Amino acid sequence: MNATPSAEQTTDRTTQTTLQQTSPRQTLPTPDEAACHLATRMRAVLNDPRALTDLRTYFGLEPVAAPFTGARFESLGSGTDTHQHANTITATDLIAVQTLSVTVPAPVALDLLEGTLGTRLSELLSHIPADTDMTDADAHHLEAGSPADHAWHLLRAQRGVNWVIAGKLLARKRPRLLPVYDNVVRCALGRPQSFWVALHGALQHGNHALHEEVLAVRQAAGVPQTVSVLRTCDVAVWMRHHTIHRSTHGCERNAERPIDHLDADVTAALRDGTAG
C-alpha cells in the first residue's frame, strides 16, 4: 500500500492548516466577563417598563388576572414548619416544585421522603447556608465540589430527574441562595459554564448594583419582600421570554448554545468601562 499522500490529500491538509491559522482565536470568557455578560442581559429585562407589569401579573397583583401557580413556589407551607425542615425534603416541597410545571418521579419522591436518598440529601443541605442571599454568599458555596453542587449531582443521578427538576428542588430548599434555572431562562440569558457562579458574580458586580436594582424593581411592582431576589429575577426573565420561546424554533437552538463568546454590547461595555 502506498502511504504517500496524494496531491488531493496534500491540498486538503494545506487548506485545513490555512483555515486554522486564519480563523479568529476562540476563547472562553473569564468569570468577570461571564458575570458582566449575564448582568447586561438581566438589566435589559429589569429596566424595561414591562417588567413591572410582568411581575404584577405573575404574582396576581393585577385585578384582571389570577396569579400563576408558581407564585406559591417559595411561600407554600411557609410559617408552619419551614425552619424545622430546612434540611429535609417534605411533601410540601414536592408539591411546590409542581407549581413550576415539573414533577419529581414517584419512586424518587418516596426515597426523598422515607429512604436513604433523603438522608443523603439532608446531610448535604445541612452544609448549605439557609438564610444567606446569593449576593452575600462566598463563592465556594456555589462552586464545583461544594455541598450544593454535590446535592445537585445527587438529584441529577436519579432516574427521571433532569437538570431542571434538580435545580428547582434545590431552589425550593434554598430560595435565597440557589436560583431557578430552566430552558426558558437559559434561552434568554445563555448558558455559562456555571450559571450559579456567573449569577453570583453578576449580582456582586459593581458593589452589588444588580442586586439593588432587583430590590428596587420588586418594590416598584409591589411584590412582597418575602419573594427572594433570585425568584424576582427568574420571574421577570421567564415572563418576558416564555411565549416567544415556546412559539419559535430559533429558541431551541439558542438554548443549546453555550456562552462561549461575548456579545458585542458586552465587549464594548468592558472596553469602555461602562459595564455594571
N, C-alpha and C positions, 0 to 999 in steps of 0.2 A: 504494500500500500504506500502511495506517495504522500509523505507527511508535509511536503512543501505547500504553503498556502497558495491558492490560485490568485490570479490577478483581481478577480471579483472580491475574494475574501480580504485581500490586502487593501483594496479600495474601501470596503465596508469598515474595516478597522480604523483606517485613517480618518474616515468621515466621523466615526464614533468618537475618536480622540479629539478631533477638532470641535465637535459639539460640546464635549465635556469641558474643554478649555475655554470656550466662548460663552457657555451658559452662565447666567448670574449665580453667584455663590448663595446657596440657600442655608440659612441658619435659624435655629430656634430662638425665639425672643428670650431675653433674660427675665428673671422673675419680676423685676421692676417694670419692664416693658409689657409683660403679660398683664400685670396689675393695672397699668395705665390704659392698656387696650380695653380691659373689662370695664374700668371706671368710665371711660369715654362712652362706651355703648350704653351703660346704665344711665348716665346723665342725659343722654339723648331721649330716653324714655321718661325719666323723672321730671325733666324740665319742660316737657310738653304738657300744655294745659289739660290734655285728655287724661293724664294720669290721675288727676283728682276725681274725675267722673268715673273712671275705671275702678278705682279703689272704692268709691262710694257705692257703685253698682254691685261689686263683688260682695261687699260686706253688708248689703241690704240697707244702706243709708239713704237710698233714693226712694221716694214714696211709691214710685210706679213699678218697682222691681223687687222680687223676693231675693234674698241672699243666695249666693252659690253655696252648695253643701260644704265646700272647702273652707268657708268662713268659720266653721266649727272645728277645723283641724287641730288648732292649738288649744282651744278653750273647752272642748268636750271633756266633761268629767272634772274640770278644774274646781278646786275648792273642796273636793271630797277627800281624796287620798293621794293627791299628786306628789307631795314630798315623801310620803311614806313609801311610795312605789317608784321613786325616781330612777332606781336601778333595776326595775323589774318590768317586763312586758306584761301588760294586763289585757283583758278582753276589751276594755275601753280603747286602748291603743290600737288594737286590731280593727275596731270599728272606725276609729279616727282616720286611719290611712285609706279606708274605703271612701271617705268623703272626697278624696283626691283621685278617685276612679282607678284604684288598684286594690288587689285583694291578695293577702298572704295565703298561699295554699293551705288547705285544712290540715294535712299532716305536719307541716312546718308550724302552723299556728298552735297545734296541740303540744308539739315539742317545746315551743317557746313558753307555753303556759304551765306545762306539767313535767317536762322532760329535761334531759341533760343540756340540750341546746339553750334553754332558758337560763340554766345555771351558768353556763359558759359565757353567755352574753351579759348576764348580771355582773359577773366578775369584771368584765371589760368596762361596762358602764360605770362601775364604782371608781374607775380611774379617769373618767372623763368629766370635766367641770360641769356642774348642773346649773349654776347661776352666773355664768360669765358670757358677756356678749362677744361675738367673734372679733370685733374691733379691739377689744381689750385683752384678748387671749394671747398667750405666747404661741408662736408659730409651731412649736414642737407638739402642741396638742392636735395639730391638723396634718402634719407631715406623714409621709410613708413611714410605717413602723410604729406609729402612735397607737394607743388603745382604740381610738376612734377608727383608724384605718384598719386595725385588726378586726374590729366589730363589723365593719362594712364587708370585709372579705369573708368573715364567718357567715354572715347572712347570704352573701352572694353565692356561696358554695352550696347552698341548699337547693334542692330540686324545685324548679318553678319560681325561684326568687331572682329576678333580674336586677340590674344596677339601679333602676328607678325605684323598685319596691324597697330594696335595701336602704337606699338613701332616704326615702320618705319615712321609713320606720325609725331610723336614727334621728331624723329631724323632729319627729314627734317626741322623742325622749329628751332631745337637747335642742329645743327650738331657737334658743338664743345663740348657739354656737355652731350648729350644723344646718346648712340650708337645704331646702327642697330643690332638686335639680332633675328635670325630666327632659323629654325630647323637645318640647316646645321651647323651654328656656335655653336648652343647648343650641337649638337652631337660631334663636335670637341673639344669644351672647357669645356663641362659639364654644369650642372645646379645648381649653388649655390643657396642658399636661396634667395639672391637678386643679380642679375647679375650686376646691376648698382653699388651697394655698393662694391661688390667684385672687379670689374674692376677699380673703383676709388682707392681702396686700392692697387691693383696691379700696377697701374701707379705711385702712390706716393711712393711705397716701395723702400727702398734703395736710398733715396734722388732723387726720380723721375727718377730712372735709366731706367725703361722700356719706359717711355715717350721719353727720349733722344734717346733710341735705335730705336724707331719708326721713329723719325725725321731723323735719320741717314739713315735708310733703304729707307725712302721716297726720300731723296735727291739722294742716290746712284742709285735709279731706275729712276730718272728723272721725278718723279711725281710732278705736280705743287704744290706750297706751299698753294694754295687755297683749296686743298684737306685736310680735317681735319685729325688729328692724329687718331681719332676714326674710320674714314672711311678707312684709310690706314690699320689699324689693321683688320677691318672687311673683306676687300677685300683679304688681304693676307691669312687669315684663310679660307674664303669661297672658294677661288680659289684652295687651297691645298686639300680641303675635299669634294667639291660638287660632283665630279664624282663618287668617291667611295661611298659616302652617298646615291646616287641615284641608285647604282647598287648592293647593298648588303642589306640583311635583318638585319644583325647584327647592323647596324647603327640605325635602327628604335628602337631597344630595348635600345641601349645606349642613345638615345635622351630622353627616358622617365626615365632614371636613374638619380636621384639627386646626387650631390656631397656630400655624407654623410660620406665618408671616404677619407683619403688622400692616394694618390698613393705612392708607395714605394720610388720613387726617390725624391718626395717632402718631405716625412718624413725624409729621410736621409739628405736632404739639410738643413732642420730645425735643425736636431740634430748636424750636423757638422758646422753649421753657414755659409754655402756657398750659401744660398738661396738669390736670387735677390739683 
